């Protein structure tokens, strides 16, 4: 699963040829979450509140880039790195 960003110990990634709805995966330690890009709704998993807040802030700032990566992944094209939250 290609990593597209990493910040504060959180790893954000996307699978190639993934199912709808458009989403990304985030991992923090042993915690894992899948988040829908358009609504920023949690589809699966759970995260500590502070880490989830950081992921949501980051995702809100990068929705367009996440969607471009989603489209690229669906076509088995390389994914672009996205700036981390600072």
Secondary structure, 3 states (H helix, E strand, C coil): CEEEEEECCEEEEECCCCCCCCEEEEEECCEEEEEECCCCCEEEEECCHHHHHHHHHHHHHCHHHHHHHHHHHHCCCCCCCCCCCC
